[in-house]
């Protein structure tokens, strides 16, 4: 279980320790269980050091980009003419543009790490306050553990202290999840954002085959279309019907099977029985989507069954394609807590729960 779940279980014990002569001892034991749950781990100072390193590297990339742009637009043009010079100028300018993109990505990485460090530090401070409050309640109980009135009076402050620790654990978990999601997106973006910056690959002037050029093309009307880098691990291009109509579950299975075969990857079924299962699967789902790989999704509550495909993500939102003829964005929180239909994805409450996904091994 997560720390939040462990603390919630401990909170139930502190809230309802009983009403007998031994209420003091039961509350004392419940507080012990709450204190046994570890606080948020991590070193904010170390995270900030890494953020600072990324920021400094971003500055270096920015300076290099500016210097190369100056060479391309001024110095090279004045010293060299002809078609070869023109290609060299374009190649150097394209490289300057790439460095500028890398600078932006590094700056965003630094910002994400600093935000994580701030949240983690705040969560640790809040948790320490909750721990201190719990320890104080426990100390007061130890002197009058069989005084029923004092024990009952201690229930509320103990419960409040545990609630403080739960709040801290939630902040730490959510900030860690946001940071991981942001960094995964930035890592994927770094490999694709340079695409479409002009007709010339920055290394094309150096000879054929120096690097694969990726082009992300806009979707034609009525199609959900996504192109991703070619290669044995990422050759997937989907064109799925939009608007009315839809394919139905058999059509979904056909499209999914064809596209999974095209990726060259081996997929495995992952069972999602609990909220914790779905939360844990999100890391792999995000990684697959960032690599341009679709994620087949099975939903249902036992009385209904449906297959859909997660096709993209934006921050903490997932785009899910329904073979009945439309796509909807759902939040990761809706995915975790079985509220897929909040965004009218299926218009059927029996299909709210994701109970399985297929993920690349």
N, C-alpha and C positions, 0 to 999 in steps of 0.2 A: 504494500500500500504506500501511497504518498505520505509525506509529512502532514499535509492537510488532513487526510483521512485518519491518520493516527491520532492527531490532536482532537479531531471531532469525536472520535471514539472516547478519548479521555474526558472530553467535555461532558459527554453524556453521564459519565460516572461522577463527575464533580457536581453536576446539576441535580442528580437524583441519587445521593449516597444512601438513602434509606431514612427512616424516622425512628429507629429503635435506639436503645441505650448505647449501641455501638456506632451511632452515626459519625462520631468524631474519628474513630479508627478507620471507618470506611472512607471518609473524606480524606483523611491523611494518606491512605493507600492510593486513592484516585489522583491526588496531587503528585504523588511519587511517579505514577504512570505518565502524567502530563510533563513532568520534569525530565523524564527519561527520553523523550523525543528530542532528537538533535535539532539545533537551530540551523538557520540558513548557512550553508558553507560557501567558501569562496573568499578571495582576497581582492577587495575593491582597488587597493593601491596598485596591485600587479596589473589589473585590468586597465587602470588609467595609464600605467607606464606603456602598455602595449598600444593604447589609443594615441598616446603622445608620439610613439614611434611611427605609427601610420600617418599621423598629421605631418610630421617632419618629412617623411618620404613623399607625401603629397606635394609639399612645397618644392622639393627637389624635382619632381616630375613637372610641376608647373613651370619652373625656371627653364628646364630642358626644352619643354614645349615652346616657350616664348623664344628661346635662342634659335631653335630649329626653324621656326616660322620666319624669323628675321633673316636667316640664311637663305631660305627658299624665296622670299619676296624681294629681298634687297641685294644681298651680297652675291648670290649665285647668278641672279639675272644680270648683274652688271659685269660679271667676269666670264660668262659662258653663254654662247648663243647656239641656235640650231635645234633640231628635233630631239637629239639626245639630251641636251640641256633642259629642254621642256619636260621630258619624261622624268629626269632627275629632280627637277623642281617640284613636280607633282608628287613624286614619291616621298620627298623630304617633307612636304606640306602634309601629306597623309600621315606620315609618322608623327609629326607634331600634333596632329588631331588625335591620334591614338593616345599619345602621352597625356593630352588634356582630358580625355575620357578616363584614363587610368587615375589621373589626379582627382577627378570628381568621385570616383569609386572609393579611393583611399580616404578621402575626406568624409564620405558617408559612413565608411567603416569605423573611422575614429569617433564620429558622432554617436553611432550605435553602441560602441563599447563604453563611451563615457556615460551614456544614458543607463546602460546596464549597471555600471559601477555605482552610479548614484542610487538606483533602485535597490541594489543589493545592500549597500551601506545603510540605507534607510530601513530596510527589512531587518537587518541585523540589530540595529539600534532599537527598533520596536520590539523585537523578540527579547532582547536583553531586559527591557522594561517589564515585559510579561513574566520572564523568569524571576526577576527580583520580587515582583508582587506575589508570585506563587510561593517563593521561599519564605517571604514574610508571613503569609497566611499559615504556612505549615509550621513555622516557629511558634506562632501564637497558639496553634492547636496543641503543640507538644506539651505545653504547660497545663492545659485544661482539657485533655483529650476526652475525658468522660463527662465533661460539662455539656449536656445536651443543648442547652440554650445558646451557649457560645459557639458550639459546633454548627448549629443551624444558622447562626448569624454569619458564620464564615463562608457559607456556601456561595453567597452572591459575589463577594470579592474574589473568591477562587475561580468562579465561572467567568468573571470579567477578565481575570488575568489570562485564562486559557484562551478566551476570545481574542485577546491582544496577540497572543502567539499565533493563532490561526490566521489573523489578518497579516502578520508578518510572513508566514509561510506562503500564503497565497500571493503576496506581492513578489516574493523571491521566485516562486515557480513561474508566475506569469511573465515577469521581466526576463527570466532566463529563456522562456519559450519565445518571447518577442525578439530577443537578441539573436537566438539561434536561427529563427525564421529570417530576420533581416540579413544576417551574415550569409545564409545559404542563398538568398536572392541576389545579394551583391556578388557572390562568387560566380553564380550562373550568369549574371548580367555582364560581368567582366569579359566573359567569353563570347558574348553575342552583341553587345551594345555597339561595338565598332562597325558592325555590318551596316551597309547602306549609306556610308558617309561619302560616297562618290563612286564614279565608275572605275577608278583605279585602285587596285589593291596596293597598299603601301609598299609591299615587297614584290609587286609584279615586275617592276623595272629591273629587279635583280635576277630574273629568270623564271621560267615556268616551274610550277610544282613547289614553290617555296612555302606556300601556306594555303590552306583551304579558305576560300572566301564564302561567307555565309550571307544570304540575302533573306531578310524577313519581309515577305510580301503582304500587302493588305488583303483582307478577305473579300472575295467577290460577293455581290448581293445574294442573300439567301443561303450562304455557306458559312459554317464555322471552320476557319482554315488556319492551320498553324504549320510553319516550316521550321525545321530544326537542323542543326549541323549534321552533315552526312558522316557516315562511319559505322563500324560494326556495332557500336553501342547506342547510336542515336539516330538511325535512319527511320524516322517516322514522320509521315505527313498525312494529316487527316483532313478529309473534306466531308463533313457530316451535314445532312439536310437540316435546314432551319425552317421556321414558319410552321404551318399546319401540316397535318399528315402524320409524319413519324413512321418509324420502322416496326415498332413492336419488339417484344423481348427476343424473338428469333432473329430479327434483323439486327438487333443490338449485338447478339452473340456473334453473328457473322462478321459485322464490322469490327468488333473487338478482336476476334480471332485473327482476321486478316491483318490488322494493324499490329497486333502483338507479334505475329510472325515476321512482319517487316522490320521490327526493331532489332532482330537478331539476339534478343535477350531471353533468358529463361525466367518465367514468372512463377510465383508460388502463391497459394491461397493463404491468407492470414485471417484467422478467426477473430472477431471483435465482440466478445461477450460482455465486456464491462466498459464503463467510462474510462478506466485506466488503460484498457486495451486500445481504445480509440485514440486516447491522448498519446500513447506510445507510438502508435502507427503513423501519427501525423508527421513525425520526423522523416520516415521513409517515404511517405506520400509526397511531402514537399520536395525531397531530393529527386524523386522520379519526375515530378512535374518540371522542376528546374532543368532537368536534363532532356526535356521534351518528350517524356514517355507518358502515355495515358495510364490511368489507374481505374480499372473496372471495379464497380461498387455494387454490392448486393444489399438490398434493404428489405425490411419486413418485420412483422411481429409474431409470425406463426399463423396468422389468419390471412395474410397477404404476402406476396413475394414480387420483387421487381429488380431488374438489373439496369444500371446506368453507368456512365463513365465520367470520372473527374478528369477534366481536360486542361485546366489552367489554375493559377492562383495569383492573387494580388494582395500582398500583405497577409492578413489573417482571414482572407476570404478564399473560398474554393468555388470554381466554376464547374457545375455539374450538368452534363448533357443528358436529357431525358429522351429516350427513343420515341416518346409520344409526340415529339415535334418541337421541343424548345429547350433552352438552357437557362439556368438560374444561378445566381451567386448565393452561397450560404456561408455563414461565418464558421470558423473552426469550433467556436463554442457550441453552435447548433449541431455540428457534426458530432462532437464529443458527447453531448447530453441528449441525443436522439430527438432533435427538433428540426429535422430536415425540411419539414413541410411548412415551417414558419414563413419561408419566402415563397410559398405556393409552388414548390418544385413538383409535387405530385398531386396536390389537391386530395390526398388520401392519408388520413392520420395513421392508418395501419402500415404505412411505408415510411414512417418517421425515423426508424432505427436502422443504422448501418450495422450489419452483423458480419460483414466480411468484405475484404478487398483482395485484389490480385496485385502483387508487387514484384518488381524485379529482384532476383536473388542477389 
